[in-house]
Amino acid sequence: MIEVEVIATEELGDRSYVVHDGQVAVVVDPQRDIDRIESVLGRLGTRCVLVLETHIHNDYVSGGYQLAQTTGAEYAISAHDEVGFDRHPIRDGDELTAGTLTVRAVPTPGHTDHHLSYVVSDGSGTPVVFTGGSLLYGSVGRTDLVDPARTEELARAQYHSARRLADLLPPDARVYPTHGFGSFCSAGSTSTSVEGTIGDERRVNDALTEPDPSRFVERLVAGLIAYPAYYAHIGARNRGGPATIDLSPPEPVEPEQLHKRIIAGEWVVDLRDRTAYAADHVAGTIGIGLGTQFATWLGWLIPWGTPLTLIGQTRQQVSDAQRQLVRIGIDHLAGAAIGEMADLADPVDRRGYPVVSFADLARRDSEHTVVLDVRRDEEWAVSHIPGALHVPLQDLLHRLDEIPRQQLWVHCEAGYRASIASALLDRAGHDVVSVDDEYGHAEELGLVARSVSR
C-alpha cells in the first residue's frame, strides 16, 4: 500500500513528501532543513532510498542533495537539467524502484523547461502522482520564471502537461503538488483544497476545464503577479548543489556593536510583534515580525549579500527566523541581539510611532497628511482610497525619493506589509502612522472607491 506523509512549509506555501511502503521511502522535493524529513523517516521506521526533484526550484533552496548524501539515497533530477554534482539523470518514461514502489517519470514542461511529475504505483492499488509546479489544486504553476519572454510559450506547454497527466491517470489517483498553498510559484486562483484527485481537478482546474488553450494562456498570463526578488538567486544555488545547512546559533551582539552596525547602515531586523516594535524600538532598525511571511518579505526587500543582524526577545525566536532564512539562501547571519529593549539601547536611541485603525484614518487631518497604500498593483486596481499614494511594498526602497515629507498614514490589506513599510520609512526619517486594520473596515467606512471595470 502506498502511504504518503506531507511535510508542509507554510512560510513559503510549499509541500515536501515522504512516500513509502512501510519499509523504504521516497522523498519528493525536500526543503533545505532536512531534519524535518529525517524526523518523519525516524518516526515511520523507514529508510530513504530515493530522493526526487520535480524541477530546479526558484522559491527555495533544495535539501535534496544533502538528504541524498546523508542517507545514501539515489538522487534523481531530469537528465536535461544541467547541474554541478552527480545525480541519477531521469528521462521520459524512466522507471525507478524503491521497495514495492515503482516511480515513473512523466515530462510536464511549463513551470520549467524540464519539469517532471512522478507517478508512483505499488502494482496493485491506484497510483498517486507528485506534480511539483505543474498541476496544482485548482490551477498550475507560473510560467514566467525561466524567461519572461517565453511566458506564453511555457503557459501553452503547461496547459498540455496538465492534460497529459489527466489523460494518463484514473480519476481516483491522488494528486500531490509542491506549490499552490500560498507560494508565489503558483499562477491563477489555486483552490483552498489540502488534498485532491485527478477527478477533482477535472472538475475545477483551469487547465482542465478550459477547452481553448489560447484562452487559458491569456488568463494565466493576465493573472501573474510580482514574485520575490530573491528568486533570482535560488535556481543557481540548486544547480550547484547547496552547501550543508548550518543552524548553529549566530554570534551574540552586544548593544555597543549593535549601535555601530546601525550607524554603518547595515540591516538590523527586529523580529518582535509589529505592535511592540511600533511602540518601542531601537532607532535605525527594521521591524519585520516573525511569522509565516517573514522570510518572503525580508528576502524580497534586503539588498542581496547585505550583512544581517537579528533582534529577538528569545533565542528560540532567533532560531525560528534563522530556519526560515536558510530555506531561501540567507545562510550566514552577522549576529543576533537577544533581550528586551531596555537591555539593548538607551532611551535616547529608541523611538516609536502610532498604530491606528481605518476609523482613525477617516478622522485624520487630510490636508496635512498623505495616505500611502503599499498593496500590490492588482489589489490597488480593484479598489483603493481616493487620493492615496500607491507604492507596492516591494518597490518602496527603490522609490523613496517619491515619498513626500508629510506625515504618512501607511496601510495594506491586513497590517503586516504596512508595518514593514512603516519601519522602513521610519528608518529613512519619515513621520509615519501605521494602520493595523483589515481593509474591509475601510470599505465599511465608505473610504474606498472600486474600479468601474471590475
MARMISE-446108 format. One line per field, with one value per residue (C-alpha): residue number from 1; residue in one letter; x, y, z. Coordinates in pm, whole numbers, plus 50000, padded with zeros to 5 digits. Layout:
N
seq <- [NUM | ...]
type <- [A | ...]
px <- [X | ...]
py <- [Y | ...]
pz <- [Z | ...]
end
This chain:
454
seq <- [1 | 2 | 3 | 4 | 5 | 6 | 7 | 8 | 9 | 10 | 11 | 12 | 13 | 14 | 15 | 16 | 17 | 18 | 19 | 20 | 21 | 22 | 23 | 24 | 25 | 26 | 27 | 28 | 29 | 30 | 31 | 32 | 33 | 34 | 35 | 36 | 37 | 38 | 39 | 40 | 41 | 42 | 43 | 44 | 45 | 46 | 47 | 48 | 49 | 50 | 51 | 52 | 53 | 54 | 55 | 56 | 57 | 58 | 59 | 60 | 61 | 62 | 63 | 64 | 65 | 66 | 67 | 68 | 69 | 70 | 71 | 72 | 73 | 74 | 75 | 76 | 77 | 78 | 79 | 80 | 81 | 82 | 83 | 84 | 85 | 86 | 87 | 88 | 89 | 90 | 91 | 92 | 93 | 94 | 95 | 96 | 97 | 98 | 99 | 100 | 101 | 102 | 103 | 104 | 105 | 106 | 107 | 108 | 109 | 110 | 111 | 112 | 113 | 114 | 115 | 116 | 117 | 118 | 119 | 120 | 121 | 122 | 123 | 124 | 125 | 126 | 127 | 128 | 129 | 130 | 131 | 132 | 133 | 134 | 135 | 136 | 137 | 138 | 139 | 140 | 141 | 142 | 143 | 144 | 145 | 146 | 147 | 148 | 149 | 150 | 151 | 152 | 153 | 154 | 155 | 156 | 157 | 158 | 159 | 160 | 161 | 162 | 163 | 164 | 165 | 166 | 167 | 168 | 169 | 170 | 171 | 172 | 173 | 174 | 175 | 176 | 177 | 178 | 179 | 180 | 181 | 182 | 183 | 184 | 185 | 186 | 187 | 188 | 189 | 190 | 191 | 192 | 193 | 194 | 195 | 196 | 197 | 198 | 199 | 200 | 201 | 202 | 203 | 204 | 205 | 206 | 207 | 208 | 209 | 210 | 211 | 212 | 213 | 214 | 215 | 216 | 217 | 218 | 219 | 220 | 221 | 222 | 223 | 224 | 225 | 226 | 227 | 228 | 229 | 230 | 231 | 232 | 233 | 234 | 235 | 236 | 237 | 238 | 239 | 240 | 241 | 242 | 243 | 244 | 245 | 246 | 247 | 248 | 249 | 250 | 251 | 252 | 253 | 254 | 255 | 256 | 257 | 258 | 259 | 260 | 261 | 262 | 263 | 264 | 265 | 266 | 267 | 268 | 269 | 270 | 271 | 272 | 273 | 274 | 275 | 276 | 277 | 278 | 279 | 280 | 281 | 282 | 283 | 284 | 285 | 286 | 287 | 288 | 289 | 290 | 291 | 292 | 293 | 294 | 295 | 296 | 297 | 298 | 299 | 300 | 301 | 302 | 303 | 304 | 305 | 306 | 307 | 308 | 309 | 310 | 311 | 312 | 313 | 314 | 315 | 316 | 317 | 318 | 319 | 320 | 321 | 322 | 323 | 324 | 325 | 326 | 327 | 328 | 329 | 330 | 331 | 332 | 333 | 334 | 335 | 336 | 337 | 338 | 339 | 340 | 341 | 342 | 343 | 344 | 345 | 346 | 347 | 348 | 349 | 350 | 351 | 352 | 353 | 354 | 355 | 356 | 357 | 358 | 359 | 360 | 361 | 362 | 363 | 364 | 365 | 366 | 367 | 368 | 369 | 370 | 371 | 372 | 373 | 374 | 375 | 376 | 377 | 378 | 379 | 380 | 381 | 382 | 383 | 384 | 385 | 386 | 387 | 388 | 389 | 390 | 391 | 392 | 393 | 394 | 395 | 396 | 397 | 398 | 399 | 400 | 401 | 402 | 403 | 404 | 405 | 406 | 407 | 408 | 409 | 410 | 411 | 412 | 413 | 414 | 415 | 416 | 417 | 418 | 419 | 420 | 421 | 422 | 423 | 424 | 425 | 426 | 427 | 428 | 429 | 430 | 431 | 432 | 433 | 434 | 435 | 436 | 437 | 438 | 439 | 440 | 441 | 442 | 443 | 444 | 445 | 446 | 447 | 448 | 449 | 450 | 451 | 452 | 453 | 454]
type <- [M | I | E | V | E | V | I | A | T | E | E | L | G | D | R | S | Y | V | V | H | D | G | Q | V | A | V | V | V | D | P | Q | R | D | I | D | R | I | E | S | V | L | G | R | L | G | T | R | C | V | L | V | L | E | T | H | I | H | N | D | Y | V | S | G | G | Y | Q | L | A | Q | T | T | G | A | E | Y | A | I | S | A | H | D | E | V | G | F | D | R | H | P | I | R | D | G | D | E | L | T | A | G | T | L | T | V | R | A | V | P | T | P | G | H | T | D | H | H | L | S | Y | V | V | S | D | G | S | G | T | P | V | V | F | T | G | G | S | L | L | Y | G | S | V | G | R | T | D | L | V | D | P | A | R | T | E | E | L | A | R | A | Q | Y | H | S | A | R | R | L | A | D | L | L | P | P | D | A | R | V | Y | P | T | H | G | F | G | S | F | C | S | A | G | S | T | S | T | S | V | E | G | T | I | G | D | E | R | R | V | N | D | A | L | T | E | P | D | P | S | R | F | V | E | R | L | V | A | G | L | I | A | Y | P | A | Y | Y | A | H | I | G | A | R | N | R | G | G | P | A | T | I | D | L | S | P | P | E | P | V | E | P | E | Q | L | H | K | R | I | I | A | G | E | W | V | V | D | L | R | D | R | T | A | Y | A | A | D | H | V | A | G | T | I | G | I | G | L | G | T | Q | F | A | T | W | L | G | W | L | I | P | W | G | T | P | L | T | L | I | G | Q | T | R | Q | Q | V | S | D | A | Q | R | Q | L | V | R | I | G | I | D | H | L | A | G | A | A | I | G | E | M | A | D | L | A | D | P | V | D | R | R | G | Y | P | V | V | S | F | A | D | L | A | R | R | D | S | E | H | T | V | V | L | D | V | R | R | D | E | E | W | A | V | S | H | I | P | G | A | L | H | V | P | L | Q | D | L | L | H | R | L | D | E | I | P | R | Q | Q | L | W | V | H | C | E | A | G | Y | R | A | S | I | A | S | A | L | L | D | R | A | G | H | D | V | V | S | V | D | D | E | Y | G | H | A | E | E | L | G | L | V | A | R | S | V | S | R]
px <- [50000 | 50123 | 50147 | 50221 | 50339 | 50306 | 50573 | 50423 | 50634 | 50360 | 50602 | 50673 | 50345 | 50511 | 50498 | 50751 | 50650 | 50766 | 50602 | 50671 | 50562 | 50631 | 50993 | 51159 | 51079 | 51098 | 51127 | 50991 | 51106 | 51262 | 51315 | 51659 | 51605 | 51617 | 51595 | 51218 | 51238 | 51472 | 51229 | 50945 | 51163 | 51260 | 50902 | 50794 | 51089 | 51162 | 51484 | 51516 | 51642 | 51537 | 51516 | 51325 | 51320 | 51030 | 51228 | 51507 | 51332 | 51327 | 51147 | 51357 | 51698 | 51654 | 51756 | 51765 | 52139 | 52222 | 51949 | 52080 | 52435 | 52324 | 52107 | 52296 | 51981 | 51979 | 51917 | 51706 | 51676 | 51581 | 51863 | 51814 | 51884 | 52249 | 52376 | 52718 | 52701 | 52647 | 52283 | 52067 | 51960 | 51600 | 51412 | 51062 | 50918 | 51213 | 51114 | 51289 | 51216 | 51202 | 51094 | 50749 | 50707 | 50765 | 50831 | 50767 | 50888 | 50643 | 50769 | 50540 | 50712 | 50567 | 50672 | 51025 | 51151 | 51245 | 50984 | 50895 | 50596 | 50629 | 50366 | 50413 | 50244 | 50270 | 50147 | 49804 | 49618 | 49556 | 49873 | 49948 | 50118 | 50359 | 50313 | 50556 | 50479 | 50271 | 49916 | 49821 | 49494 | 49269 | 49541 | 49902 | 50249 | 50350 | 50539 | 50740 | 51032 | 51251 | 51240 | 50971 | 50990 | 50881 | 50589 | 50316 | 50510 | 50558 | 50198 | 50083 | 50318 | 50178 | 49825 | 49919 | 50121 | 49824 | 49606 | 49865 | 49856 | 49475 | 49461 | 49730 | 49580 | 49249 | 49005 | 49075 | 49453 | 49562 | 49746 | 50033 | 50165 | 50465 | 50331 | 49984 | 49949 | 50045 | 50366 | 50443 | 50528 | 50155 | 49959 | 49591 | 49348 | 49455 | 49181 | 49181 | 49195 | 49456 | 49407 | 49258 | 49241 | 49264 | 48884 | 48860 | 49096 | 48899 | 48604 | 48779 | 49125 | 49163 | 49386 | 49133 | 48804 | 48906 | 48880 | 49061 | 49437 | 49469 | 49208 | 49380 | 49714 | 49558 | 49402 | 49712 | 49942 | 49698 | 49688 | 50063 | 50172 | 50510 | 50729 | 51007 | 51339 | 51537 | 51406 | 51682 | 51945 | 51782 | 51798 | 52175 | 52220 | 52016 | 52204 | 52535 | 52444 | 52367 | 52617 | 52538 | 52285 | 52415 | 52164 | 52414 | 52333 | 52459 | 52724 | 52580 | 52585 | 52628 | 52449 | 52762 | 52824 | 52455 | 52472 | 52780 | 52610 | 52305 | 52524 | 52706 | 52373 | 52364 | 52032 | 51932 | 51592 | 51367 | 51161 | 50911 | 50538 | 50466 | 50268 | 50552 | 50802 | 50595 | 50564 | 50936 | 51231 | 51597 | 51621 | 51754 | 51631 | 51369 | 51068 | 50971 | 50764 | 50842 | 50553 | 50458 | 50552 | 50880 | 51138 | 50947 | 50943 | 51290 | 51434 | 51236 | 51349 | 51706 | 51986 | 52129 | 52451 | 52394 | 52513 | 52208 | 52174 | 51859 | 51699 | 51480 | 51322 | 51431 | 51686 | 51401 | 51266 | 51606 | 51639 | 51296 | 51390 | 51721 | 51545 | 51318 | 51609 | 51828 | 51539 | 51575 | 51954 | 52038 | 52286 | 52507 | 52388 | 52619 | 52484 | 52185 | 52096 | 51857 | 51667 | 51429 | 51459 | 51584 | 51881 | 51968 | 51969 | 51943 | 51609 | 51769 | 51842 | 51488 | 51176 | 50820 | 50526 | 50146 | 49942 | 49585 | 49271 | 49090 | 48837 | 49125 | 49236 | 48889 | 48925 | 49279 | 49378 | 49363 | 49510 | 49842 | 49878 | 49928 | 49773 | 50027 | 49890 | 50161 | 49943 | 50018 | 49921 | 49636 | 49489 | 49503 | 49336 | 49031 | 48977 | 49167 | 49124 | 49086 | 49382 | 49613 | 49970 | 50036 | 50380 | 50385 | 50597 | 50844 | 50915 | 50937 | 51314 | 51369 | 51115 | 51192 | 51262 | 50893 | 50768 | 50661 | 50787 | 50439 | 50301 | 50237 | 49940 | 50053 | 49811 | 49785 | 49526 | 49567 | 49853 | 50163 | 50300 | 50208 | 50412 | 50721 | 50675 | 50630 | 50953 | 51146 | 51007 | 51076 | 51435 | 51455 | 51344 | 50976 | 50691 | 50476 | 50145 | 50090 | 49735 | 49699 | 49349 | 49158 | 49099 | 48737 | 48684 | 48788 | 48522 | 48261 | 48351 | 48300 | 48665 | 48715 | 48642 | 48605 | 48724 | 48433 | 48600 | 48582]
py <- [50000 | 50349 | 50578 | 50950 | 51183 | 51558 | 51797 | 52144 | 52458 | 52710 | 53002 | 52951 | 52790 | 52462 | 52093 | 51811 | 51446 | 51116 | 50829 | 50481 | 50119 | 50078 | 49974 | 50209 | 50567 | 50809 | 51181 | 51434 | 51799 | 51824 | 52166 | 52278 | 52194 | 51819 | 51747 | 51764 | 51491 | 51283 | 51311 | 51173 | 50888 | 50802 | 50807 | 50581 | 50347 | 50373 | 50408 | 50672 | 50510 | 50769 | 51149 | 51310 | 51667 | 51762 | 52064 | 52307 | 52524 | 52903 | 52971 | 52771 | 52613 | 52239 | 51992 | 51710 | 51700 | 51697 | 51444 | 51207 | 51249 | 51191 | 50885 | 50731 | 50754 | 50788 | 51148 | 51180 | 51500 | 51549 | 51444 | 51768 | 51995 | 52100 | 52061 | 52072 | 51742 | 51372 | 51265 | 50999 | 51158 | 51064 | 51083 | 51044 | 50709 | 50601 | 50385 | 50355 | 50102 | 50163 | 49854 | 49762 | 50106 | 50190 | 50551 | 50658 | 50995 | 51196 | 51515 | 51806 | 52119 | 52462 | 52576 | 52498 | 52353 | 52015 | 51975 | 51617 | 51470 | 51131 | 50858 | 50616 | 50276 | 49957 | 49714 | 49667 | 49979 | 50317 | 50513 | 50857 | 51146 | 51411 | 51714 | 51974 | 52303 | 52152 | 52051 | 52227 | 52223 | 52438 | 52581 | 52538 | 52674 | 53009 | 53011 | 53335 | 53230 | 53069 | 53363 | 53635 | 53648 | 53282 | 53313 | 53245 | 52959 | 52789 | 52860 | 52668 | 52383 | 52393 | 52353 | 52043 | 51900 | 51919 | 51747 | 51478 | 51388 | 51392 | 51157 | 50929 | 50866 | 50733 | 50977 | 50847 | 50895 | 51128 | 51445 | 51584 | 51922 | 52101 | 52453 | 52601 | 52669 | 53035 | 53002 | 53279 | 52994 | 52941 | 53103 | 53187 | 53106 | 52793 | 52633 | 52612 | 52233 | 52048 | 51726 | 51618 | 51365 | 51376 | 51358 | 51662 | 51856 | 51765 | 51947 | 52260 | 52309 | 52595 | 52390 | 52104 | 52295 | 52546 | 52378 | 52658 | 52665 | 53023 | 53147 | 52955 | 53114 | 53459 | 53422 | 53271 | 53545 | 53818 | 53676 | 53666 | 53887 | 54009 | 53748 | 53785 | 53927 | 53651 | 53401 | 53530 | 53366 | 53035 | 52844 | 52884 | 52761 | 52450 | 52375 | 52397 | 52168 | 52375 | 52373 | 52179 | 52361 | 52524 | 52616 | 52679 | 52987 | 53317 | 53522 | 53732 | 54107 | 54348 | 54687 | 54885 | 54669 | 54680 | 55060 | 55058 | 54832 | 55056 | 55365 | 55183 | 55132 | 54755 | 54574 | 54512 | 54339 | 54330 | 54009 | 54119 | 54165 | 54469 | 54648 | 54605 | 54729 | 55038 | 55124 | 55100 | 55002 | 55080 | 55369 | 55259 | 54901 | 54745 | 54569 | 54251 | 54046 | 53676 | 53486 | 53297 | 53587 | 53679 | 53520 | 53608 | 53979 | 54004 | 53815 | 54029 | 54360 | 54319 | 54407 | 54059 | 53997 | 54274 | 54182 | 54091 | 54112 | 53996 | 54127 | 53881 | 53856 | 53493 | 53255 | 53044 | 53341 | 53394 | 53021 | 53011 | 53310 | 53152 | 52835 | 53035 | 53230 | 52934 | 52800 | 53100 | 53102 | 53352 | 53123 | 53348 | 53594 | 53870 | 53803 | 53836 | 54055 | 53893 | 54064 | 54347 | 54696 | 54838 | 54598 | 54674 | 55054 | 55366 | 55554 | 55828 | 55569 | 55434 | 55560 | 55469 | 55570 | 55544 | 55241 | 55319 | 55183 | 55281 | 55462 | 55679 | 55731 | 55855 | 56126 | 56236 | 56585 | 56508 | 56844 | 56784 | 56405 | 56151 | 55804 | 55553 | 55224 | 54952 | 54673 | 54503 | 54655 | 54410 | 54488 | 54862 | 54809 | 54652 | 54931 | 55193 | 55504 | 55804 | 56040 | 55778 | 55740 | 55387 | 55229 | 54848 | 54737 | 54551 | 54877 | 55108 | 55113 | 55193 | 55477 | 55654 | 55974 | 55980 | 55977 | 56323 | 56466 | 56491 | 56262 | 55923 | 55702 | 55364 | 55079 | 54745 | 54465 | 54347 | 54538 | 54322 | 54484 | 54827 | 54753 | 54670 | 54978 | 55195 | 55058 | 55125 | 55478 | 55544 | 55431 | 55678 | 55962 | 55990 | 56072 | 55760 | 55632 | 55260 | 55141 | 54798 | 54704 | 54494 | 54667 | 54552 | 54803 | 55082 | 54960 | 54954 | 55313 | 55428 | 55523 | 55305 | 55357 | 55047 | 55024 | 55052 | 54796 | 54519]
pz <- [50000 | 49914 | 50217 | 50186 | 50463 | 50398 | 50528 | 50486 | 50476 | 50536 | 50541 | 50170 | 50066 | 49966 | 50050 | 50053 | 50063 | 50205 | 50015 | 50150 | 50169 | 50539 | 50483 | 50236 | 50144 | 49853 | 49933 | 49684 | 49670 | 50018 | 50174 | 50294 | 50662 | 50619 | 50991 | 50948 | 50683 | 50898 | 51189 | 50975 | 50846 | 51202 | 51325 | 51039 | 51079 | 50708 | 50512 | 50240 | 49919 | 49660 | 49651 | 49363 | 49237 | 49014 | 48894 | 48975 | 49230 | 49225 | 49552 | 49796 | 49831 | 49799 | 50066 | 49813 | 49757 | 50129 | 50209 | 49944 | 50075 | 50434 | 50370 | 50078 | 49866 | 49490 | 49381 | 49065 | 48860 | 48496 | 48266 | 48074 | 48374 | 48393 | 48749 | 48912 | 49101 | 49045 | 49022 | 48861 | 48529 | 48468 | 48139 | 47992 | 48089 | 48307 | 48599 | 48934 | 49207 | 49582 | 49775 | 49645 | 49485 | 49121 | 49022 | 48664 | 48533 | 48320 | 48149 | 48233 | 48099 | 48167 | 48511 | 48394 | 48067 | 48208 | 48479 | 48570 | 48751 | 48918 | 48911 | 49199 | 49199 | 49402 | 49137 | 49291 | 49404 | 49241 | 49163 | 49306 | 49130 | 49253 | 49031 | 49167 | 48993 | 48713 | 48808 | 49133 | 49322 | 49105 | 48883 | 48769 | 48842 | 48697 | 48368 | 48373 | 48594 | 48327 | 48087 | 48087 | 47708 | 47695 | 47937 | 47680 | 47518 | 47855 | 47957 | 47650 | 47743 | 48097 | 47960 | 47765 | 48054 | 48288 | 48032 | 47973 | 48342 | 48347 | 48048 | 48187 | 48531 | 48667 | 48829 | 49180 | 49156 | 49436 | 49334 | 49545 | 49423 | 49571 | 49515 | 49548 | 49921 | 49911 | 49709 | 49460 | 49220 | 49171 | 48891 | 48875 | 49153 | 49333 | 49539 | 49917 | 49899 | 50102 | 49905 | 49575 | 49295 | 48918 | 48911 | 49141 | 48916 | 48605 | 48763 | 48891 | 48744 | 48497 | 48269 | 48251 | 48233 | 47964 | 47620 | 47437 | 47510 | 47385 | 47630 | 47908 | 47823 | 47808 | 48152 | 48310 | 48181 | 48285 | 48639 | 48701 | 48991 | 49112 | 49277 | 49537 | 49420 | 49588 | 49333 | 49105 | 49328 | 49414 | 49085 | 49055 | 49413 | 49340 | 49019 | 49201 | 49489 | 49800 | 50085 | 50400 | 50614 | 50932 | 51201 | 51479 | 51689 | 51543 | 51723 | 52009 | 51952 | 52241 | 52249 | 52154 | 51847 | 51758 | 51758 | 51533 | 51282 | 51266 | 51218 | 50937 | 50758 | 50797 | 50815 | 51175 | 51177 | 51482 | 51494 | 51757 | 51710 | 51492 | 51764 | 52014 | 51755 | 51674 | 52043 | 52120 | 51903 | 51851 | 51605 | 51266 | 51290 | 51063 | 51209 | 51024 | 51264 | 51276 | 51118 | 50806 | 50575 | 50746 | 50515 | 50199 | 50276 | 50426 | 50129 | 49885 | 50034 | 50160 | 49915 | 49849 | 50038 | 50293 | 50645 | 50852 | 51230 | 51408 | 51726 | 51915 | 52255 | 52290 | 52142 | 52006 | 51814 | 51651 | 51582 | 51413 | 51197 | 51104 | 50990 | 50763 | 50618 | 50524 | 50317 | 50085 | 50079 | 50354 | 50526 | 50732 | 50993 | 51115 | 51463 | 51691 | 51988 | 52235 | 52512 | 52597 | 52452 | 52783 | 52764 | 52403 | 52381 | 52593 | 52578 | 52368 | 52096 | 52089 | 51920 | 51828 | 51612 | 51634 | 51534 | 51430 | 51263 | 50944 | 51164 | 51286 | 50927 | 50837 | 51105 | 51014 | 50902 | 50530 | 50431 | 50602 | 50575 | 50297 | 50279 | 50148 | 50011 | 49991 | 49848 | 49518 | 49184 | 49128 | 49472 | 49402 | 49062 | 49227 | 49479 | 49676 | 49888 | 49655 | 49676 | 49827 | 49706 | 49581 | 49614 | 49649 | 49943 | 49722 | 49533 | 49832 | 49885 | 49516 | 49522 | 49847 | 49656 | 49554 | 49914 | 50036 | 50365 | 50512 | 50779 | 50616 | 50710 | 50578 | 50507 | 50329 | 50337 | 50696 | 50860 | 50813 | 50499 | 50633 | 50945 | 50738 | 50519 | 50828 | 50974 | 50652 | 50630 | 50998 | 50938 | 50648 | 50876 | 50779 | 51016 | 50998 | 51131 | 51077 | 51001 | 51159 | 51043 | 50791 | 50457 | 50472 | 50752 | 50517 | 50276 | 50553 | 50642 | 50283 | 50236 | 49926 | 49558 | 49342 | 48984 | 48739 | 48512 | 48775]
end
